Amino acid sequence: MTDRDSQIQQIIDTNPGIQFREIMRSSGLKNGVLSHYLGKLEKNGIIKVVRGPRQTRFYPPYITEDESLVIKALRKQTPRDILFAIVKEDGLKFSQIVKEVKKSPSTVSLYLSQLVDDELVEIKPVDLKKRYHIKAIDVIDKLVEDYRPGLLEKPTSGFEDIINSF
């Protein structure tokens, strides 16, 4: 394994769920060179690549599919804010989530639907009103424990407050 392979693997190991452009910035490598090395690392099973619509994320090979879904959500501000709001107070109504994350209802709805689709959040009816609950709390707890404080170092705000409240 070359120094570049090791450098790229280290960046991915310490930043699971990182995207291509972030690796480019961190490594200083050009697009074509980085693509070559990432392809080689993926082929050899040293990294795992999850390709989605409009985005590709890179993970260490030991990250499970459930963990990759949580990491993907935690690396974006609005889904992270939604998850943390529900972690702090389980069973929130939609209007409470909107108020907590300070985003438009349509934005919250979009991300909340994705979190439900990814099975990180579940909806339970209480008194004919939808309440939102964290479904993947064990996975979130494990990731926080395994990666604190490095997992989401750059894109976080207030992440440590939530971690410390567990």
C-alpha positions as CSV (number, residue, x, y, z in Angstrom):
1,M,0.0,0.0,0.0
2,T,1.4,3.4,-1.0
3,D,1.6,6.5,1.1
4,R,-1.3,8.0,-0.9
5,D,-3.4,4.9,-0.3
6,S,-2.7,5.2,3.5
7,Q,-3.4,8.9,3.5
8,I,-6.8,8.5,1.7
9,Q,-7.7,5.5,3.9
10,Q,-6.8,7.5,7.1
11,I,-9.0,10.4,5.9
12,I,-12.0,8.0,5.3
13,D,-11.4,6.1,8.6
14,T,-11.5,9.3,10.6
15,N,-14.4,10.8,8.6
16,P,-16.9,8.0,7.7
17,G,-19.4,9.2,5.2
18,I,-17.1,11.7,3.7
19,Q,-17.8,12.9,0.1
20,F,-15.4,13.1,-2.8
21,R,-14.8,16.8,-2.7
22,E,-14.1,16.7,1.0
23,I,-11.4,14.0,0.4
24,M,-10.0,16.2,-2.4
25,R,-9.7,19.2,-0.1
26,S,-8.2,17.1,2.8
27,S,-5.7,15.2,0.7
28,G,-4.8,18.0,-1.8
29,L,-5.1,15.5,-4.6
30,K,-6.5,16.4,-8.0
31,N,-9.8,14.9,-9.2
32,G,-8.3,12.3,-11.6
33,V,-5.6,11.2,-9.2
34,L,-8.0,10.8,-6.3
35,S,-10.5,8.9,-8.5
36,H,-7.7,6.4,-9.4
37,Y,-6.8,5.8,-5.8
38,L,-10.4,5.6,-4.5
39,G,-11.2,3.0,-7.3
40,K,-8.1,1.0,-6.3
41,L,-9.0,1.1,-2.6
42,E,-12.6,0.1,-3.3
43,K,-11.5,-2.8,-5.5
44,N,-9.3,-4.1,-2.8
45,G,-12.0,-3.9,-0.2
46,I,-10.1,-1.3,1.9
47,I,-12.9,1.2,1.7
48,K,-16.7,0.9,1.1
49,V,-18.4,3.2,-1.4
50,V,-22.1,4.0,-1.1
51,R,-23.5,5.6,-4.3
52,G,-26.8,7.5,-4.0
53,P,-28.6,10.0,-6.1
54,R,-26.4,13.0,-6.6
55,Q,-23.9,11.9,-3.9
56,T,-21.3,9.2,-3.2
57,R,-20.0,8.6,0.3
58,F,-16.9,6.8,1.4
59,Y,-16.7,4.6,4.5
60,P,-14.3,2.2,6.2
61,P,-15.3,-1.4,5.3
62,Y,-16.5,-2.2,8.8
63,I,-19.3,0.4,8.9
64,T,-22.7,-1.4,8.6
65,E,-25.5,-0.2,6.3
66,D,-27.5,1.0,9.4
67,E,-24.5,3.0,10.6
68,S,-24.0,4.5,7.1
69,L,-27.6,5.7,7.1
70,V,-27.1,7.4,10.5
71,I,-23.8,8.9,9.5
72,K,-25.3,10.3,6.3
73,A,-28.1,12.0,8.3
74,L,-25.6,13.3,11.0
75,R,-23.4,14.9,8.3
76,K,-26.1,17.2,7.1
77,Q,-27.3,20.1,9.3
78,T,-31.1,19.8,9.0
79,P,-31.4,16.0,9.4
80,R,-28.9,16.2,12.3
81,D,-31.0,18.9,14.0
82,I,-34.2,16.8,13.5
83,L,-32.6,13.7,15.0
84,F,-31.1,15.6,17.9
85,A,-34.4,17.3,18.7
86,I,-36.1,13.9,18.8
87,V,-33.3,12.4,20.8
88,K,-33.6,15.2,23.4
89,E,-37.4,14.9,23.6
90,D,-38.8,11.7,22.2
91,G,-42.4,11.8,20.8
92,L,-42.4,15.2,19.3
93,K,-45.2,16.4,17.1
94,F,-44.3,17.8,13.6
95,S,-45.0,21.4,14.7
96,Q,-42.6,21.0,17.6
97,I,-39.9,19.7,15.3
98,V,-40.4,22.6,13.0
99,K,-40.1,25.0,15.9
100,E,-37.0,23.2,17.3
101,V,-35.0,23.1,14.1
102,K,-36.1,26.6,12.9
103,K,-36.7,25.6,9.3
104,S,-39.7,25.8,7.1
105,P,-42.3,23.1,7.4
106,S,-41.6,21.9,3.8
107,T,-37.9,21.6,4.5
108,V,-38.5,19.7,7.8
109,S,-41.1,17.5,6.0
110,L,-38.6,16.6,3.3
111,Y,-35.9,15.6,5.6
112,L,-38.2,13.9,8.1
113,S,-39.6,11.8,5.3
114,Q,-36.1,10.7,4.4
115,L,-35.3,9.8,8.1
116,V,-38.5,7.7,8.2
117,D,-37.7,6.0,4.9
118,D,-34.2,5.3,6.2
119,E,-35.8,3.8,9.4
120,L,-34.0,6.2,11.7
121,V,-37.3,7.8,12.9
122,E,-40.7,6.2,13.3
123,I,-44.2,7.6,13.5
124,K,-46.5,6.5,16.2
125,P,-50.1,7.9,16.5
126,V,-51.0,9.3,19.9
127,D,-54.4,10.8,20.4
128,L,-54.9,10.9,16.7
129,K,-51.8,13.0,16.2
130,K,-48.5,11.7,14.7
131,R,-45.6,11.6,17.1
132,Y,-42.0,11.1,16.0
133,H,-39.6,8.7,17.8
134,I,-36.0,7.7,17.2
135,K,-35.9,4.2,16.0
136,A,-32.1,3.8,15.6
137,I,-31.1,5.1,19.1
138,D,-28.8,2.1,19.6
139,V,-26.9,2.8,16.4
140,I,-26.7,6.5,17.2
141,D,-25.4,5.8,20.7
142,K,-22.8,3.4,19.3
143,L,-21.6,5.9,16.7
144,V,-21.4,8.7,19.2
145,E,-19.4,6.4,21.5
146,D,-17.1,5.1,18.7
147,Y,-16.4,8.4,17.0
148,R,-16.7,11.2,19.6
149,P,-15.4,13.8,19.0
150,G,-14.0,13.2,15.5
151,L,-16.9,11.8,13.5
152,L,-18.4,15.0,12.4
153,E,-15.8,17.5,13.5
154,K,-16.1,20.0,10.7
155,P,-19.8,20.1,9.8
156,T,-21.2,20.2,13.4
157,S,-22.6,22.8,15.6
158,G,-23.7,22.0,19.0
159,F,-22.9,18.3,18.4
160,E,-20.9,18.0,21.6
161,D,-23.8,19.3,23.7
162,I,-26.0,16.5,22.4
163,I,-23.2,13.9,22.9
164,N,-22.6,15.0,26.4
165,S,-26.3,14.8,27.2
166,F,-26.4,11.0,26.5
